[in-house]
Amino acid sequence: MLPIIAITADTLIDHSPMINQHNADMAPSPIKEAVLAAGGVPIIFPVPSSLEDVDVMVAALGPRFDGLILPGGPDVDPTTYGQEPQPRLGRTNYLKDAFEIALVKAVLKAGKPIFAICRGLQIANVAMGGTLYQDLQGVATIKHIQAAPGNFPTHHVKCVPASRIASLVGTSSFVNSPHHQAVAQPAPGLSVTAQAQDGVIEALEGEHFLGVQWHPENLWQQDPTQFSLFTDLVARAQH
């Protein structure tokens, strides 16, 4: 059977009177398309309606998939890693944070693979005990919020030789960059395996875990090395 790959949703507020006026759970179509092309079957997990629903949903959904993708999305609420919000913090979604943190812990305990993208890398790092920069102002010396469309790369990353990420994209990769938050302190058990020229962490790896700070779902159709990130997850989910 084809492996089932879960993708956590974000909440989109639709103001159109012709469609609906409620929050809609959605996940990026390019991720769905990449999973299908890699030989997996994507399913989308909605954001819980309350904190009481988090553990119920995690327990019910856990046995129903083989691998997990944590996509990009809003800023991570800093109270999840013991900090108060700073002035440049953007939109957050505490329910999404709580759900993804609980899901990461359950998936790692079950030994299933996780692939995390941008915000996904950040929330996974928090779930495992790490911290974030709420904003890269004063930390970064290159531009990490690109003005170019997301399907164009904008800066290079250097990958640690012999790492999983290097085996997939090479020791140097040209990537896109739409983020203003980043990993500050990596969680115990995670290794830094890629960085930008200014030292900003661009990839973390651990047992059953790989996360990148860029968005390969917007690059994979033009760059086969970025597609390998999805084929790697699907292959690991089959075991």
C-alpha contacts under 8 A as a table, 3 or more apart, distances in Angstrom:
res1	aa1	res2	aa2	distance
2	L	39	G	6.80
2	L	40	G	5.73
2	L	41	V	6.56
2	L	238	Q	7.64
3	P	39	G	7.73
3	P	40	G	5.20
3	P	41	V	6.16
3	P	65	F	7.37
3	P	66	D	5.74
3	P	67	G	7.52
3	P	234	V	6.67
3	P	237	A	6.10
3	P	238	Q	5.76
4	I	40	G	5.89
4	I	41	V	4.72
4	I	42	P	5.95
4	I	43	I	7.09
4	I	64	R	7.77
4	I	65	F	4.93
4	I	66	D	5.25
4	I	67	G	6.61
4	I	237	A	7.95
5	I	35	V	7.44
5	I	40	G	6.27
5	I	41	V	5.77
5	I	42	P	4.81
5	I	43	I	6.23
5	I	65	F	5.96
5	I	66	D	5.91
5	I	67	G	4.79
5	I	68	L	5.53
5	I	69	I	7.05
5	I	234	V	7.54
5	I	237	A	7.88
6	A	42	P	5.82
6	A	43	I	4.94
6	A	44	I	5.80
6	A	45	F	6.68
6	A	65	F	6.20
6	A	66	D	7.68
6	A	67	G	6.22
6	A	68	L	4.77
6	A	69	I	6.08
7	I	27	A	7.01
7	I	42	P	6.88
7	I	43	I	6.07
7	I	44	I	4.84
7	I	45	F	6.06
7	I	68	L	6.07
7	I	69	I	4.88
7	I	70	L	6.12
7	I	71	P	7.11
8	T	27	A	6.91
8	T	44	I	5.74
8	T	45	F	4.83
8	T	46	P	6.48
8	T	47	V	7.55
8	T	69	I	6.86
8	T	70	L	5.85
8	T	71	P	6.87
8	T	100	E	7.57
9	A	25	D	5.68
9	A	26	M	5.06
9	A	27	A	4.84
9	A	44	I	6.16
9	A	45	F	5.72
9	A	46	P	5.18
9	A	47	V	6.20
9	A	71	P	7.93
10	D	25	D	5.69
10	D	26	M	5.50
10	D	27	A	6.21
10	D	46	P	7.44
10	D	47	V	6.80
10	D	73	G	6.54
10	D	96	K	7.38
11	T	23	N	6.08
11	T	24	A	5.60
11	T	25	D	4.70
11	T	26	M	6.28
11	T	47	V	7.07
12	L	23	N	5.56
12	L	24	A	5.06
12	L	25	D	6.17
12	L	26	M	6.73
13	I	21	Q	7.44
13	I	22	H	6.27
13	I	23	N	4.51
13	I	24	A	6.17
14	D	19	I	7.83
14	D	20	N	6.46
14	D	21	Q	5.56
14	D	22	H	6.16
14	D	23	N	6.26
14	D	24	A	6.95
15	H	20	N	7.07
15	H	21	Q	5.28
15	H	22	H	7.65
16	S	19	I	5.67
16	S	20	N	6.23
16	S	21	Q	6.43
17	P	20	N	5.98
17	P	21	Q	6.46
25	D	46	P	5.60
25	D	47	V	6.85
26	M	44	I	7.61
26	M	46	P	7.59
27	A	31	I	7.77
27	A	32	K	7.89
27	A	44	I	6.84
27	A	71	P	7.73
28	P	31	I	5.60
28	P	32	K	6.81
28	P	71	P	7.81
29	S	32	K	5.04
29	S	33	E	6.14
30	P	33	E	5.00
30	P	34	A	6.05
30	P	217	E	5.36
30	P	218	N	6.55
31	I	34	A	5.05
31	I	35	V	6.19
31	I	217	E	5.33
32	K	35	V	5.25
32	K	36	L	6.30
32	K	42	P	5.89
33	E	36	L	5.16
33	E	37	A	6.11
34	A	37	A	5.06
34	A	38	A	6.07
34	A	217	E	6.65
34	A	220	W	7.62
34	A	227	F	7.16
34	A	230	F	6.57
35	V	38	A	5.04
35	V	39	G	6.40
35	V	40	G	5.19
35	V	41	V	6.63
35	V	42	P	6.30
35	V	230	F	6.25
35	V	231	T	7.67
35	V	234	V	7.52
36	L	39	G	5.22
36	L	40	G	5.14
36	L	41	V	5.88
36	L	42	P	6.90
37	A	40	G	7.39
38	A	227	F	7.89
38	A	230	F	6.21
38	A	231	T	4.91
38	A	234	V	6.66
39	G	231	T	7.54
39	G	234	V	6.83
40	G	234	V	5.90
47	V	95	L	6.87
47	V	96	K	5.64
47	V	99	F	7.15
48	P	51	L	7.20
48	P	53	D	5.78
48	P	54	V	6.00
48	P	57	M	7.49
48	P	95	L	6.59
48	P	96	K	7.30
48	P	99	F	7.05
49	S	53	D	6.59
49	S	95	L	7.59
50	S	53	D	5.35
50	S	54	V	7.00
50	S	95	L	6.83
51	L	54	V	5.35
51	L	95	L	6.47
51	L	98	A	7.45
52	E	55	D	6.89
52	E	56	V	7.45
53	D	56	V	5.21
53	D	57	M	5.98
54	V	57	M	5.34
54	V	58	V	6.21
54	V	98	A	7.15
54	V	99	F	5.41
54	V	102	A	7.50
55	D	58	V	5.10
55	D	59	A	6.06
55	D	99	F	7.83
55	D	102	A	7.26
56	V	59	A	5.34
56	V	60	A	6.18
57	M	60	A	5.10
57	M	61	L	5.85
58	V	61	L	5.28
58	V	62	G	5.71
58	V	99	F	7.56
58	V	102	A	7.03
58	V	103	L	5.85
58	V	106	A	7.50
59	A	62	G	5.55
59	A	63	P	7.86
60	A	63	P	7.07
60	A	64	R	7.89
61	L	64	R	5.41
61	L	65	F	7.43
62	G	65	F	6.59
62	G	103	L	7.87
62	G	106	A	7.32
62	G	107	V	7.10
63	P	66	D	7.99
65	F	68	L	7.67
66	D	112	K	6.36
66	D	113	P	7.58
66	D	237	A	5.16
66	D	238	Q	7.22
67	G	112	K	5.76
67	G	113	P	5.12
67	G	114	I	5.96
67	G	233	L	7.08
67	G	234	V	7.28
67	G	236	R	7.91
67	G	237	A	5.17
68	L	107	V	7.85
68	L	112	K	7.74
68	L	113	P	6.44
68	L	114	I	4.78
68	L	115	F	6.29
69	I	114	I	5.88
69	I	115	F	4.91
69	I	116	A	5.60
69	I	117	I	7.56
69	I	120	G	7.83
70	L	100	E	7.88
70	L	114	I	7.57
70	L	115	F	6.46
70	L	116	A	4.61
70	L	117	I	5.99
70	L	119	R	7.70
70	L	120	G	4.46
70	L	121	L	7.44
71	P	116	A	6.17
71	P	117	I	4.89
71	P	118	C	6.76
71	P	119	R	6.57
71	P	120	G	5.12
72	G	117	I	5.63
72	G	118	C	5.04
72	G	119	R	4.50
72	G	120	G	5.61
72	G	215	H	7.77
73	G	118	C	7.91
73	G	119	R	5.78
73	G	120	G	7.80
74	P	90	G	7.23
74	P	91	R	5.65
74	P	92	T	5.39
74	P	93	N	6.97
74	P	119	R	7.10
75	D	89	L	7.08
75	D	90	G	5.79
75	D	91	R	5.80
75	D	92	T	5.01
75	D	93	N	7.72
75	D	119	R	6.99
75	D	134	Q	7.97
75	D	181	Q	7.29
76	V	80	T	7.77
76	V	92	T	5.83
76	V	93	N	7.36
76	V	94	Y	7.82
76	V	97	D	6.63
76	V	119	R	7.36
76	V	122	Q	7.43
76	V	123	I	6.53
77	D	80	T	5.90
77	D	85	P	7.57
77	D	92	T	5.64
77	D	93	N	7.03
77	D	94	Y	6.24
77	D	97	D	7.15
78	P	81	Y	5.55
78	P	82	G	6.44
78	P	83	Q	5.07
78	P	84	E	5.93
78	P	85	P	5.96
78	P	132	L	7.93
78	P	134	Q	7.28
79	T	82	G	4.86
79	T	83	Q	5.06
79	T	84	E	5.88
79	T	85	P	7.50
80	T	83	Q	7.52
80	T	97	D	7.84
80	T	126	V	7.19
81	Y	126	V	6.20
81	Y	129	G	7.59
81	Y	130	G	7.28
81	Y	131	T	5.85
81	Y	132	L	7.89
85	P	89	L	6.37
85	P	134	Q	7.84
86	Q	89	L	5.61
86	Q	134	Q	6.97
88	R	134	Q	7.43
88	R	135	D	6.36
89	L	134	Q	6.03
89	L	135	D	6.73
93	N	96	K	5.40
93	N	97	D	6.33
94	Y	97	D	4.96
94	Y	98	A	6.12
95	L	98	A	5.12
95	L	99	F	6.10
96	K	99	F	5.15
96	K	100	E	6.06
97	D	100	E	5.30
97	D	101	I	6.02
97	D	123	I	6.98
98	A	101	I	5.24
98	A	102	A	6.21
99	F	102	A	5.29
99	F	103	L	6.02
100	E	103	L	4.87
100	E	104	V	5.94
100	E	123	I	7.20
100	E	124	A	7.70
101	I	104	V	5.25
101	I	105	K	6.41
101	I	123	I	6.72
101	I	124	A	6.68
101	I	126	V	7.50
101	I	127	A	4.78
102	A	105	K	5.30
102	A	106	A	6.29
102	A	127	A	7.50
103	L	106	A	5.12
103	L	107	V	6.00
104	V	107	V	5.18
104	V	108	L	6.07
104	V	114	I	7.93
104	V	124	A	6.44
104	V	127	A	6.67
105	K	108	L	5.37
105	K	109	K	6.13
105	K	127	A	6.83
105	K	128	M	7.45
106	A	109	K	5.11
106	A	110	A	6.23
107	V	110	A	5.04
107	V	111	G	6.29
107	V	112	K	5.51
107	V	113	P	7.47
107	V	114	I	7.69
108	L	111	G	4.97
108	L	112	K	5.95
108	L	113	P	7.32
108	L	114	I	7.87
108	L	208	H	6.85
109	K	112	K	7.81
111	G	208	H	6.49
112	K	208	H	6.29
112	K	237	A	6.81
113	P	208	H	4.50
113	P	209	F	5.86
113	P	233	L	6.77
113	P	236	R	6.45
113	P	237	A	6.17
114	I	208	H	6.19
114	I	209	F	4.93
114	I	210	L	6.37
114	I	211	G	7.91
114	I	233	L	7.32
115	F	209	F	6.20
115	F	210	L	5.10
115	F	211	G	5.52
115	F	233	L	6.56
116	A	119	R	7.73
116	A	120	G	4.56
116	A	121	L	4.80
116	A	124	A	7.35
116	A	209	F	7.90
116	A	210	L	6.35
116	A	211	G	4.25
116	A	212	V	6.28
117	I	120	G	4.73
117	I	121	L	5.45
117	I	211	G	5.86
117	I	212	V	5.29
117	I	213	Q	5.89
117	I	214	W	6.50
117	I	215	H	6.15
117	I	216	P	7.87
118	C	121	L	5.30
118	C	122	Q	6.68
118	C	179	H	7.23
118	C	211	G	7.69
118	C	212	V	6.04
118	C	213	Q	4.07
118	C	214	W	5.48
118	C	215	H	6.53
119	R	122	Q	4.92
119	R	123	I	6.15
119	R	213	Q	7.42
120	G	123	I	5.28
120	G	124	A	6.03
120	G	211	G	7.36
121	L	124	A	5.27
121	L	125	N	6.12
121	L	203	A	7.88
121	L	204	L	7.63
121	L	211	G	4.96
121	L	212	V	6.12
121	L	213	Q	6.42
122	Q	125	N	5.13
122	Q	126	V	6.34
122	Q	132	L	6.90
122	Q	182	A	6.53
122	Q	183	V	5.99
123	I	126	V	4.99
123	I	127	A	6.08
124	A	127	A	4.91
124	A	128	M	6.29
125	N	128	M	5.27
125	N	129	G	6.37
125	N	130	G	5.05
125	N	131	T	6.94
125	N	183	V	7.33
125	N	186	P	6.38
125	N	187	A	5.57
126	V	129	G	5.08
126	V	130	G	4.65
126	V	131	T	5.70
126	V	132	L	7.59
126	V	187	A	7.09
127	A	130	G	7.29
128	M	187	A	5.46
128	M	188	P	7.02
129	G	186	P	7.81
129	G	187	A	4.80
129	G	188	P	6.68
130	G	183	V	7.71
130	G	184	A	7.57
130	G	185	Q	5.29
130	G	186	P	4.91
130	G	187	A	3.86
130	G	188	P	7.24
131	T	183	V	6.27
131	T	184	A	5.45
131	T	185	Q	5.01
131	T	186	P	6.72
131	T	187	A	7.40
132	L	181	Q	6.93
132	L	182	A	5.61
132	L	183	V	4.43
132	L	184	A	4.48
132	L	185	Q	6.62
133	Y	136	L	6.28
133	Y	181	Q	5.51
133	Y	182	A	5.36
133	Y	183	V	6.08
133	Y	184	A	5.33
134	Q	180	H	7.66
134	Q	181	Q	5.23
134	Q	182	A	7.29
135	D	180	H	5.32
135	D	181	Q	4.80
135	D	182	A	7.46
136	L	139	V	5.01
136	L	140	A	5.50
136	L	180	H	5.56
136	L	181	Q	5.88
136	L	182	A	7.13
137	Q	140	A	6.31
138	G	141	T	7.79
140	A	143	K	7.36
140	A	144	H	7.72
140	A	198	D	6.03
140	A	199	G	7.76
140	A	200	V	6.76
141	T	198	D	5.70
142	I	197	Q	7.68
142	I	198	D	6.50
143	K	146	Q	6.51
144	H	177	S	5.19
144	H	178	P	6.16
144	H	179	H	5.87
144	H	180	H	6.44
145	I	177	S	5.69
145	I	178	P	4.42
145	I	179	H	5.29
145	I	180	H	6.22
146	Q	149	P	7.77
146	Q	150	G	7.94
146	Q	154	T	6.81
146	Q	176	N	7.42
146	Q	177	S	5.71
146	Q	178	P	5.59
148	A	152	F	6.64
148	A	154	T	7.68
149	P	152	F	5.85
150	G	153	P	7.34
150	G	176	N	6.24
150	G	177	S	7.66
150	G	178	P	7.42
150	G	215	H	7.91
150	G	218	N	6.23
150	G	219	L	8.00
151	N	176	N	7.20
151	N	218	N	4.86
151	N	219	L	5.36
152	F	175	V	7.72
152	F	176	N	6.13
152	F	219	L	7.18
153	P	174	F	5.77
153	P	175	V	4.39
153	P	176	N	4.02
153	P	177	S	7.36
153	P	219	L	7.81
154	T	174	F	6.88
154	T	175	V	5.91
154	T	176	N	5.09
154	T	177	S	6.56
155	H	174	F	5.70
155	H	175	V	5.71
155	H	176	N	6.64
155	H	177	S	7.37
155	H	196	A	7.64
156	H	172	S	6.81
156	H	173	S	5.54
156	H	174	F	4.38
156	H	175	V	5.99
156	H	196	A	6.29
156	H	197	Q	7.22
157	V	172	S	5.67
157	V	173	S	5.35
157	V	174	F	6.45
157	V	175	V	7.20
157	V	194	A	6.25
157	V	195	Q	5.40
157	V	196	A	4.52
157	V	197	Q	6.69
157	V	202	E	7.06
158	K	171	T	5.73
158	K	172	S	4.65
158	K	173	S	6.70
158	K	194	A	5.36
158	K	195	Q	5.54
158	K	196	A	6.39
158	K	197	Q	7.55
159	C	163	S	7.47
159	C	165	I	6.79
159	C	166	A	5.46
159	C	170	G	7.04
159	C	171	T	4.50
159	C	172	S	5.84
159	C	173	S	7.77
159	C	193	T	5.52
159	C	194	A	4.14
159	C	195	Q	6.72
160	V	163	S	5.64
160	V	165	I	7.87
160	V	166	A	6.31
160	V	171	T	6.35
160	V	193	T	4.99
160	V	194	A	6.07
161	P	166	A	5.87
161	P	167	S	7.94
161	P	171	T	6.02
162	A	166	A	6.35
162	A	167	S	6.68
163	S	166	A	5.21
163	S	167	S	6.33
163	S	193	T	6.43
164	R	167	S	5.11
164	R	168	L	6.48
164	R	205	E	7.60
165	I	168	L	5.15
165	I	169	V	6.07
165	I	170	G	7.23
165	I	193	T	6.99
165	I	194	A	7.70
165	I	203	A	7.61
165	I	210	L	7.78
166	A	169	V	5.35
166	A	170	G	4.33
166	A	171	T	4.94
166	A	172	S	7.73
167	S	170	G	5.81
167	S	171	T	7.89
168	L	225	T	6.22
168	L	226	Q	7.79
168	L	228	S	5.93
168	L	229	L	6.63
169	V	172	S	7.36
169	V	173	S	6.35
169	V	225	T	4.88
169	V	226	Q	6.51
169	V	228	S	7.46
170	G	173	S	6.50
170	G	225	T	7.97
175	V	214	W	6.37
175	V	215	H	7.77
175	V	216	P	7.83
176	N	214	W	5.70
176	N	215	H	6.44
176	N	216	P	7.98
176	N	219	L	7.99
177	S	213	Q	7.65
177	S	214	W	5.48
177	S	215	H	7.33
178	P	214	W	7.33
179	H	182	A	7.49
179	H	213	Q	7.89
182	A	200	V	7.13
182	A	201	I	6.91
182	A	213	Q	7.60
183	V	186	P	6.44
183	V	200	V	7.70
183	V	201	I	6.17
184	A	201	I	7.86
186	P	190	L	6.28
186	P	191	S	7.33
186	P	192	V	7.46
186	P	204	L	7.87
187	A	190	L	5.65
189	G	206	G	6.05
189	G	207	E	7.93
190	L	204	L	6.01
190	L	205	E	5.34
190	L	206	G	4.74
191	S	204	L	5.40
191	S	205	E	5.25
191	S	206	G	6.42
192	V	195	Q	7.62
192	V	201	I	6.78
192	V	202	E	7.89
192	V	203	A	6.02
192	V	204	L	4.74
192	V	205	E	6.69
193	T	202	E	7.64
193	T	203	A	5.41
193	T	204	L	5.61
193	T	205	E	6.71
194	A	201	I	6.25
194	A	202	E	5.01
194	A	203	A	4.73
194	A	204	L	7.18
195	Q	198	D	7.71
195	Q	199	G	5.46
195	Q	200	V	5.50
195	Q	201	I	4.56
195	Q	202	E	4.72
195	Q	203	A	6.84
196	A	199	G	5.30
196	A	200	V	5.33
196	A	201	I	6.59
196	A	202	E	6.36
197	Q	200	V	7.44
201	I	204	L	7.69
201	I	213	Q	7.50
202	E	212	V	5.55
202	E	213	Q	4.75
202	E	214	W	7.17
203	A	210	L	7.37
203	A	211	G	5.44
203	A	212	V	4.32
203	A	213	Q	6.12
204	L	209	F	7.95
204	L	210	L	6.00
204	L	211	G	5.32
204	L	212	V	6.69
205	E	209	F	5.53
205	E	210	L	4.64
205	E	211	G	6.46
206	G	209	F	4.87
206	G	210	L	6.57
212	V	215	H	7.68
215	H	218	N	5.90
215	H	219	L	7.22
216	P	219	L	5.00
216	P	220	W	5.80
216	P	226	Q	5.33
216	P	227	F	7.17
216	P	229	L	7.68
217	E	220	W	5.73
217	E	226	Q	7.66
217	E	227	F	7.72
218	N	221	Q	7.61
219	L	222	Q	5.75
219	L	223	D	5.83
219	L	226	Q	6.39
219	L	227	F	7.89
220	W	223	D	4.85
220	W	224	P	5.72
220	W	225	T	7.20
220	W	226	Q	4.78
220	W	227	F	4.57
221	Q	224	P	6.80
221	Q	227	F	7.27
223	D	226	Q	5.61
223	D	227	F	6.90
224	P	227	F	4.98
224	P	228	S	6.49
225	T	228	S	5.19
225	T	229	L	7.35
226	Q	229	L	5.64
226	Q	230	F	7.70
227	F	230	F	5.51
227	F	231	T	6.54
228	S	231	T	4.91
228	S	232	D	5.81
229	L	232	D	5.24
229	L	233	L	6.51
230	F	233	L	5.18
230	F	234	V	6.32
231	T	234	V	5.12
231	T	235	A	6.04
232	D	235	A	5.14
232	D	236	R	6.18
233	L	236	R	5.14
233	L	237	A	6.08
234	V	237	A	5.00
234	V	238	Q	6.44
235	A	238	Q	5.34
235	A	239	H	7.26
236	R	239	H	5.72
